[in-house]
Amino acid sequence: MDFRDRLQKAASRGARSRAEREFAEAAEALSEEECKRLHSRLRLSLTEHIEKCLHQLADNFPGFKPETIVDERGWGSAVTRDDVAMSGGKRTNLFSRLQVLVGPYNEFKVLDIAAKGAVHNKETFARNHHQPLAEVDEDQFRELIEMWIVEYAELYAAR
């Protein structure tokens, strides 16, 4: 076998290898419909978890009112509280809020959550986390949500 034959066989093996790899990658990749279904399932599960955790926050700090959020920014919940502080005969309104949202499905096939909070009229809390749908660990997202809510509770209690 001369050099030209060996070169052609090597090129054939390489092309076959590439085709097999591309086929395997295509089989692994989630289809658009599968991604939408997965995102929807995760969104429902995580929004229920967010709502449950924020209700517990409201139970721990009386005066917080829970609300459900469904809009173009995502799905989730929030707790809000209005306080009044008197200082030197002057009245000051103090607003506190924490919202945690699961973002809508997007073309990037990513699951994202965002939390934003204010304590006594100052936005002191902003967190974001996202992960490709194919790599999402739901338990990790649940732990992250719980950690963020506990973090906010500590910030609120410190004021």
DAQUIKA-V690437 format. One record per pair of residues at least 4 apart in sequence whose ideal C-beta (glycine too) atoms are under 7 Angstrom apart, sorted by sequence separation. I is the first residue (numbers start at 1). J is the second residue. If there is no record, write none. Layout:
i=I j=J
i=I j=J
//
This chain:
i=1 j=5
i=3 j=7
i=4 j=8
i=5 j=9
i=6 j=10
i=7 j=11
i=8 j=12
i=9 j=13
i=10 j=14
i=11 j=15
i=12 j=16
i=13 j=17
i=14 j=18
i=15 j=19
i=16 j=20
i=17 j=21
i=18 j=22
i=19 j=23
i=20 j=24
i=21 j=25
i=22 j=26
i=23 j=27
i=24 j=28
i=25 j=29
i=30 j=34
i=31 j=35
i=32 j=36
i=33 j=37
i=34 j=38
i=35 j=39
i=36 j=40
i=37 j=41
i=38 j=42
i=39 j=43
i=40 j=44
i=41 j=45
i=42 j=46
i=43 j=47
i=44 j=48
i=45 j=49
i=46 j=50
i=47 j=51
i=48 j=52
i=49 j=53
i=50 j=54
i=51 j=55
i=52 j=56
i=53 j=57
i=54 j=58
i=55 j=59
i=56 j=60
i=57 j=61
i=106 j=110
i=118 j=122
i=131 j=135
i=138 j=142
i=139 j=143
i=140 j=144
i=141 j=145
i=142 j=146
i=143 j=147
i=144 j=148
i=145 j=149
i=146 j=150
i=147 j=151
i=148 j=152
i=149 j=153
i=150 j=154
i=151 j=155
i=152 j=156
i=153 j=157
i=154 j=158
i=1 j=6
i=30 j=35
i=70 j=75
i=86 j=91
i=87 j=92
i=118 j=123
i=119 j=124
i=131 j=136
i=136 j=141
i=58 j=64
i=69 j=75
i=118 j=124
i=57 j=64
i=58 j=65
i=69 j=76
i=84 j=91
i=85 j=92
i=117 j=124
i=30 j=38
i=58 j=66
i=69 j=77
i=117 j=125
i=68 j=77
i=69 j=78
i=84 j=93
i=85 j=94
i=103 j=112
i=116 j=125
i=67 j=77
i=103 j=113
i=115 j=125
i=116 j=126
i=55 j=66
i=66 j=77
i=67 j=78
i=82 j=93
i=83 j=94
i=102 j=113
i=103 j=114
i=54 j=66
i=101 j=113
i=115 j=127
i=66 j=79
i=67 j=80
i=82 j=95
i=100 j=113
i=101 j=114
i=114 j=127
i=65 j=79
i=114 j=128
i=64 j=79
i=65 j=80
i=81 j=96
i=100 j=115
i=129 j=144
i=64 j=80
i=65 j=81
i=99 j=115
i=112 j=128
i=113 j=129
i=51 j=68
i=64 j=81
i=80 j=97
i=98 j=115
i=99 j=116
i=112 j=129
i=63 j=81
i=79 j=97
i=112 j=130
i=78 j=97
i=79 j=98
i=98 j=117
i=111 j=130
i=78 j=98
i=97 j=117
i=110 j=130
i=111 j=131
i=58 j=79
i=78 j=99
i=97 j=118
i=110 j=131
i=127 j=148
i=57 j=79
i=96 j=118
i=110 j=132
i=111 j=133
i=54 j=77
i=76 j=99
i=77 j=100
i=95 j=118
i=96 j=119
i=109 j=132
i=110 j=133
i=76 j=100
i=96 j=120
i=109 j=133
i=54 j=79
i=76 j=101
i=111 j=136
i=50 j=76
i=51 j=77
i=75 j=101
i=76 j=102
i=94 j=120
i=95 j=121
i=50 j=77
i=74 j=101
i=75 j=102
i=94 j=121
i=98 j=125
i=125 j=152
i=47 j=75
i=73 j=101
i=74 j=102
i=113 j=141
i=47 j=76
i=74 j=103
i=69 j=99
i=74 j=104
i=125 j=155
i=124 j=155
i=43 j=75
i=69 j=101
i=113 j=145
i=115 j=148
i=117 j=152
i=119 j=155
i=119 j=156
i=120 j=159
i=119 j=159
i=100 j=145
i=54 j=100
i=100 j=148
i=50 j=100
i=98 j=152
i=47 j=102
i=46 j=102
i=43 j=102
i=96 j=156
i=39 j=105
i=46 j=113
i=36 j=105
i=42 j=111
i=39 j=111
i=35 j=109
i=53 j=145
i=57 j=149
i=45 j=138
i=49 j=142
i=53 j=146
i=60 j=153
i=39 j=133
i=42 j=136
i=38 j=133
i=46 j=141
i=50 j=145
i=54 j=149
i=61 j=156
i=42 j=138
i=49 j=145
i=53 j=149
i=57 j=153
i=35 j=133
i=46 j=145
i=30 j=133
i=30 j=134
//
